Amino acid sequence: MAEVSLKHVYKVYPNGTKAVSDFNMHIRDKEFIVFVGPSGCGKSTTLRMIAGLEDVSAGELKIGDLTVNDVEPKDRDIAMVFQNYALYPHMTVYENIAFGLRLKKLPKDEIHKRVVSAAEILGITEYLGKKPKEMSGGQRQRVALGRALVREPKVMLLDEPLSNLDAKLRTQMRAEISKLHQKLQTTFIYVTHDQVEAMTMGTRIVVMKNGFVQQIDTPKNLYNYPANKFVAGFIGTPQMNFFGGTLLKTGDEVTIDFGAAGAKITVPYAMLYKAQPKFLNGKTPVCIGIRAEDITLAPDGAAEGKTLIKVAVSHKEELGNETLVYGNINVGGDVYGENGSIIFKYSGGRDIQAGDVVKVSFNLDRLHLFDEETERSVLPRIPEYNYLECTVKEGKLTALGGEFDLPGAVKCPDGDYDLLVPTDAITFGKGVKAQTESCEDINGARLAALNIGGKRVYAVNDGCAEGAAVSVGFDFKKITLMSDGETVVSPMPDKNAIDCKFVKRKIVENEEVNGKTVRRKTVRFGFEIEGEFFGVSDAVSQKIFAALGIKNSLSSSLRLECGADGLTVCENGVAATAEETLDYGAEKFLKCRVGEREVFVATDKEYSGAVRVLPDFGKVGLVETTRDIKII
């Protein structure tokens, strides 16, 4: 049993095709993780990299405490179950299961013990003397599971093992594999394109598309809180209904206009607190999503209301316990057209026929909204920003009913502004009084909803307690001030970028031998930045070699990335030009230029003119710029 860690893992083929891009995940011991997505999304490639059947192009892959990028598959302590069973037809079930153990030269009594134990767990004891051709598909799949099981691996890998089975057998085998996981209490990683398998089996699910991770979460959270339109449409049967439209805020209400479909509903603004203001102007296009089970058929004769929509029925599907009704909310247009098409469920009680016009209501708490351009959720679980109004006058900023002294680094004319405050830039300790209305743990982050003078503000902070009275302020280096859509004050970048190359140098070092100083020639690897050489540890060198290979690492264009605390001003650093010191009160930063790059350095001193800055190579990230691949 073991944890599995993937950090900035890429798979890039020689022709430049990126099969997997920047995969990051920590799989806990005993988890059942499912990779799901359409064909060609990179899920099987990721599994094969974990197994060692595909090389890792870049990044770090660990099983337990061991980095396995260059470890042979047989030495990774994993077992894999394939889609096609891969059983030896001339061997009995017993011999198939025992084959790998015999190669390891385990004692015969130990082999027998493990084979019999696995057969009992999988219910195939009576078939041990048979050959695969005498067994059904489900029984053969159990044999393949048994062969993996007897290895007693740290991690079990399963690559679409049920895709060759019929629907009834798949359902049965899903249950068998889930029971097996509970019994073995080991780490399972399972690949499938079937979202039903993913939802019913996984403790967490990784949804992938075109080599990129779209969302990692529990089945329930994926269903209720999809991060983007793709996840929303992929998870759930039938697929979520999508409509084009706009949102217009008027007072305490928001009108949701379905555009060309001709329908409108009105919802309380309180439901859309997390939406950015640009989506509430009645002009910015959004995608409106609602699941079939969250649409309710209104009674006959129901009065017109703010949340009722007319649907022209095209046809229906009787499923026994429920009925799927197909139609269009564009009742004056083409009932079979895509613009406004809708599916909803109902449990009978009315005889709905094709051509009927019925009224339905949406469960507004289950409404989903997506940016038409980026397809990201307009209502993310953790909002990126709080959108506030403020006034600046004589070096003071007034917002949320309080007054704040602007630090010297924030310079702007007096006037009224739109204030964008990231949720992680709300500080606690002093400032305006606030009441904590709710706290929610979301994938390791704690989101607090604050009430400040009737205004809802969100903050990411681990120290919040529901119902507590707190005082809040702003981290001014992260805020944005805007006027008439133009940015007046920008946040300080949270990441510095410095161009470099990884090079090999022959250098002479002094070494003490028997009390004498001896000069020795040696080879050192390190970074060349603006003509200066900086040696790095063997551990850093090995990561670069593992990701790029020795030859490519010495010819690739690279970029160092780090925060302001990853650079220091010192005599043996890279030549730079100090431009100004940014004073944010408790924190000060030196803005300077290294080559063509502008960088920021945490400091408590004033500098001007020529200086030297040194990266802390233990805190930097490294990107290969040609393919845009993160190495470290």
N, C-alpha and C positions, 0 to 999 in steps of 0.2 A: 504494500500500500504506500502511496506517495502523492505528493503534490506535483503539479505540472505548471511550469511558468514559461510563458512566451512573451518576449519583450522585443518589440519592433522587428518582428519576423516577416521576411519577404521571400517570395519565390519568383525569380526572374529567369526566363529561359534565354538561351543564347541569341535568339532573334529579337530580344527586347521585350517580349510579352510578359507583363506582370500578372501572374496567376493569383498571387496573394500579396496584398500591400499593407504594411504596417500593422500586423496582427499583434494585439496586446491583450493578454488575459492571464489571470492567476486562477488555476483550478485547484480547489481545496481537496484534501484527502477525503476519500469516500464519496465524492460528488458523482452524480450522473449527469454529464454534460452532453448536450445534443447540438451538433452543427447542422443547420438546415438552410435551404435556399434552392433556387432553381439550378438546372444543369449548367455547369461551367462557372459556378460562382466561386470556386476555390475551396469548398469544404473538404472534399476527398484529398486534395493536394495538401491541405493543412494536416489532415490526419496522417498522410503518408510521410510528411516531414517529421511528425512526432515519432512515427514508427522507424524512421531512418531509411525508408524506401525512396525518398526524394531528398536531395541535398538542400540545406538552408542557404539561400543566396545572401541573406544578411539578417542580423539580429541574434538574439540569445535564446536558446531552448534548453530548459532544465527539467530533469525528472528527479524529484527529491532535491538533494543538494548538489547533484552532478550535472555539469554542463555537457550536453550530449551532441552538440553540433557535429562533431567528428567521431562520435562513438558508433561502432558497428551495430546494426539492428539486434544481433544476437546477444549483445552485451548491455542492452538498455533495460532489461528486465521487464519487457512488455510482451503481451500476446495479442494477436490480431485475428479477427474473424472476417473473412471476405464474403463478397456478394455471391460468389459461385461455389461456395463450400470448399473447393480444392481438396477433395478427398482422393486417396489412392484407390482406384477401383479394384485392384487385385488383392487388397488387404481387407481383413475383417475389421469390424468396428473397433474391437479391442486393439488390434495392431495399429489402426489409424490414430487412435487416441494416444497410444504408448510410443509412437514413432519418435517424437521429439525428445522424450525422456531417454530413449535408448541411445540417441545421438549424444546425449549428455553423459552417457555411461553411468546412469544411476543404478543402484542394486536392483535385482529383479523383484525382491519382495517390496521395495519402496515403489517401484513402477506399478506393481499389481495393486498395492494399497491405494495409490492415487487414482488409477483408472476405475477401480470399483467404486470409490467414493464419488468421483465425478459422474459416473453412470447412475448412481443412486440419486444424486441431486437432480439430474436431468431426466430421470425416468426412462432410461434406455438400457437398463441392466439386461433385459431379456433379448436385446439385439446384439450383444457383444460378440456373438459368434457369427453374425450375418455379414454380408458384404453390402456396400452402399447401394447397388442396383436392386437389392431386395427391399429397400426402404422408401418411404415417402419423402417428399421435399422437406417437410417439417422435421422428420426424424433425422434426415441428413444434416439439417442445420443444427440440431442438437449435438450431433457427433462433432461438428466443427467447433461448437461451443465447448464441448468436452475436451477436445484437443488443446484449446487455449487455456481451459480451466486448470488442467493438471500441471501446467507450468508454474502455478501459484504466482502469477506476475504482480508487479506493483500497479500496473495500469493495463486495463483491458480496452482494446481498440476494436470497434465494430463498424465496418464500412458497408452500409446499406444491406445488412444481412437478410432482410425480409422481403426484398423487392421481387424475388422470384416466386414468392408464395401467393396463393389465392387469398381473397379478402378475409374469409373465415379463419384460415390458418394464420394469417398475419396478426389478426386480433388475438388469437390464442398465444402466439409466440411473443407478442408484446408483453402480455401478462407474465409469461414464463421468464423473460429476460429481466423484467422489473423485480420479480420475486428472487431471481438469482442474484441481482445486485444487493437486495436487502439481506440476503443470506450470507453472501461473501464479504460484504462491507469493504469493498475495494473501489478504486477509482475507475469509472467507466467513461469512455468518450465514444459517442455514437454518431454516425453520419447518416442522414436521410434527406430525401427531398419531400417527404410526406409530412405536412405540418400536423396532422392528427397524431402520428407517431411521436413527433417532437413534444406536443402539448401533453400527451398522456404519460410520457416516460421520463422526461428530463427534470432535474432539480433546477437547472438553469439552461437556457437556450441561447445559442449564438446564431443570429440571423445574418446571412451573408448575401452579397450581390456584387457581381463583377470584381471579385477579389477583395472587397472591402467589408469590414464588419459594420453592419447597420445598427445593431443593438444587441446587448447582452443583458438578459434579465430572466426572472422567473416566468413560467408560463402565464401566470395570472397577470403579472405586470405588463408583459408583452401584449396581452389581449386588451387590458384596460388602459394602458398608457403607451401606445406605439409612438416611437420617436419620430417617425416620418411616414409618408404616405405609402412607401413600399412595404414596410412592416405591417401597417394597418391593413393593406390589401392582401398580404400573404398569409397572415394569421387569421383564422376564422372561416367558417363555412356556413352559408355561402359568403362570397367575398363582400366586404364592406361596400355600401353604396357611396358613390362620390358624385358631387355636384359642384359646378363652378358658381361663384357668387362673390358678394362683397359684404362688408360689415360697416354699419353707420351708427356711431354713438350719438344719441340725443338725450341729454340729461342722464337719468339713471337707467335708461334702456338702450339696447342695441338691436337694430333691425338687421336681420339676416336676409339678404336679397339673393334669390337663386338665379338672377340674371335672365338669360334667354328662356329659361323654363317658366318664368312668369310667376313664381310663388314667393311668398315672404312669410317670415315668422319673427316675433319679437321676444327677446329674452332679457332678463335683468343684467345690468352691467356687472354686478357682483360676480357673475359666472365667468367673466372675461378679464378679471383683474390682471392676469398674467400676460395678456396679449399686448404686444407693442402698439403704441399709438398709431403708427403708420398703417396698421391693419384696420383701424376703426374710422377711417376717413371717408368711407363709402366709395373709394376709387381703387384702392389696391386689391387686385384679384386674390381670392383665397379659394381653397378646395374644401368643401364641406363634406364631412364623412359621418355616416351613421350606420350601425349594423342592423340587419334585418330583424333581430330579436328585440331591438330597442325602438321599434316602430309599432304603435298600437292602433288597431282598427277602431275608429270612433263609432258610437252607436248610431243607428239610423235616426235621421232628423236632428243630429247634433248641431247646435247653433254655431255660426261662424265665430272663430276666436283667434287670438294672436298666435296660437301655436298649432292650429289645424291647417293641414294641406290637403288639397284635392288630388286624387290619383285616378287616372283613366286606366282601367284594367285591360291588359292584353291577353293574359292566360294565367293558368295556375297549375301547380303540381301537388297532387295529394300524396302525402307521405305517411298516412295512417294516423299517427298521434298529432300531426300538425300539417298545415298547408302552406306552401310557398306561393305567394301571389306576385305576379310580375305586372308592371305597368309603367306609367310615365306621369310625372307631375306637370308636364306641359300638356294640360288637358285640351288645349286648342290646337295642338300640333300633331306631329306624327307619333302615334302611340308606340310604335315599334322603333322609334329613333333613339339614338344613344344619348342625346341631350335631354337629361331629366329622367332617364330610365331608373327604375327603383324596384327593389325586391323587399317584401316584408313577410313576416310569419304571423299566422293566427291559428287558433286551436279549434276552429269550427264554430258552429252556432248560427252562421249566416251562409246562405247559398250565393256566393259571389260568382258572377259569370263574366266572360270576356265582353268588353264594351261597357260594363258598369263604371260609374264614377263614384268613388267612395272617398270618405274623409279619414285621414290618419293623423295621429299626433306623435311627435318625437319625444323620447325621454331626454330632456335637455341636459341632464347630468351626464349623459353618455355621448354627447355631441363631440366630434373631433374636427379640428380646423387645422389646415396645412397651408404653408406658403406655396402659392402656385408656381413660383420660380424655383425655389430650393427644395420644395417638398418636405421641409422640416416642419415639425409641429409648431403652430402658433401659440399653443398653450402647453409649453414644456413643464415637466414636473418641477424642475429647478429653473426658474427664469434667469436669463443672462443678465438683465438690467432691471433696475427700478427707474421709471420715467417720472420725473418730478418737475415742478416749476420753481424758479428761484429768482432772486433779485440780488445784484451785486452793487454795492455802494460804499465808496471810501474804504476799500480793503476788507469789507465784511460781506458774507454771503448769507442771505435770509432764505430759509427753506423749512418746510414742515413746522412752521410756527416758531422756529428757533433761529438764533443768529450765531454764525461761526466766523472766526478770524481766518481769512485766507492766508495760507503760507506764501512766502516770497516767490516760490516757483510757479504759482498760479496767477497769471497776469492777464487781465482783461478790462476793458472799459466798463464804467458803470452802466447798468441797464438790466432789462429782464431777459432771462435765458431759460432754455430747456436744459435740465440737469439729468444726465445719465449716470446712474450709480450702480456698478455691478453688485450682485448679491453678496459677493465675498468682500466688498469694499465698505459694508456697513460695520462700523466698529462699536464696541460696547465698553461702557465705563463712565463716559461723560458725554454731555450733549443734551439733546431734547428728550423729554420723558416719553416713554412708550409702554404699551401693554402687550405682552405676548399672548396672542389669541390661540395659536396652535403651534405644535412642533411635530415634524415628521421626519423619520429616518428614511432616506432614499439612497439605496446602494452605497452605504458608507458615509453619506453626507447628511447633516442635520439641518433641515430647512425650517426656519421660524417665520411665521406670519405675524407681523407687528401692526398694531393700530396706533397711529400717531395723529392725534387730532382728527380722527375720522378717516384718515388716509391709510390705505393698505400698503405696507412696505415689506419686502421679503429679504431675509438675511440668512446666509449660510454661516452657522456658528455652533460649535459643539457645546457651548456652555449655557444654552438657552433652556429654560424650563417653562412648560405651558402654564399660563396664568400669571407669570412673574412680571413685576414692574421693573423696567430697565431704562437706562439712559443710552442713547445711541448718537454716533457721529459718523464722519466719513473719512475714509483713507483717500486723501486728496490726490495722491499720485495716480489713482486709478479712475478718476472721474472725467467726464466729458461735458463741456459746456457748448451749447449750440444756440445760434440765433438765426431765424428765418431759414432753417435748413442747412446753414453753414457752420462748420466746426470752428469755434473760437479758441477753446482750450482742449488739447488732446491729452490722453493719459500717457504717462511715461511707459515706453515699451517694456514688457516683462521679460523679453529675451534679447540678448545681444547676439550678433552674428559676425564672425571674423573669418575671412578666407584664409586657407592654409593648404599645405601639402604634407603628406607623410613621406619622410625621406630616411635614407640610410647614410650615416656619416662614419668615417674612420677617424677616430680621435685618439689622442695620447693622454693617458691617465697616470697619475703618480700613485704608487702602491708601496706600503711599508712591508719589507721582507727582511726578517732577522735584524731589525733595527736600522735598516738602510732603505732609502727612498729609491724605488726602481720605476723607471718610466716604461709603460707598456702600451702597445697599440691595440685598440679594441674597436669593435663595430657597435654603434649605438643607433637605435631607431628613435625617431621623434618627429615633431612638427616643425615645419619651416613657415614662419609668419613674418612677412615684410623683411625677408632676408635674414632673420634671426632663427637660430636652431634651439629647440627645447626638447631635451630627452624625456621619454616617458617610461613608465614601468613596463616590465615584461607582460603583466596582466593586460594592460591596455593594448600593447602590440599584438598579443595573441588574439584579442577580440577583433582587431582590424584584419589580421591575416585570415581568421576564420570566416569573416564576412566577405572579403574581397579577393582572398588569395594573395600570396606574396607579390607576384608580378603586378597584378592590377592595383594593389594598395599603394605601390610606389609610383603609379602613373595617373591616379585618379585625382580629380579636383574635389577638394573637401571643404566643409564649412564647420567651424566650431560654433556651438550655441551654448549660452549660459546666461544666468540671471546676473543682476548687478552685484550680487554677493560672490559671484564666481570670478570676479576680476579685482585685482588690487594694484595700487600705484606703488612701484618699487624701482630700484635702480637697474635691475637685470631683466626688465620686461621688454615689450615691444614698443618701438617708437610711436608716440601719439601726440596729438595737439589738443591741449585743454581749451575748451570753448567757453564754458561757464559752469558755475556750481549751482545746482538746483536745491533750494532749501524748502523741505516739506515739514519743517518743525522738528519733530523728533528724529527725522531721517534726512540725510544730505547725500546728494549724488553728483559726481563729476560727469558732465557731458563732454565727451572728447571724440576725436576722429582718429581711426586707425585705417590708413589707406583710404579707400573710398567709403568705408563703413563708419556710421555714427554709433558710438557705444556709450553705455552708462555704467559708472563705477561707484559702488557704495564707499563713502569716505566721510570723515569728520574734519577734513582740512580743506583749506582753500588752495587752488592751484591755478596757474596760468601759463600759457606758452607751451614749450616742449616738455613732455613728461614721458614716462614709460609705464605701461600697464602689463601685468602678468596674469594669464588665466590660471585658475586652479584646475589642473587637469583631472582631478578627482571629482569635479562637479560639472564638467562640460559634457554636452552631447555632441555627436559627430554625424554629419550628413554627407553622403556622397552626392554631389550636386548634379552630375550628369544624368543619373537615373532617379534622383530625388529619393534616396534610400537612407533611412536612419540606421547608422551603424552602432552607435552607443547611446 
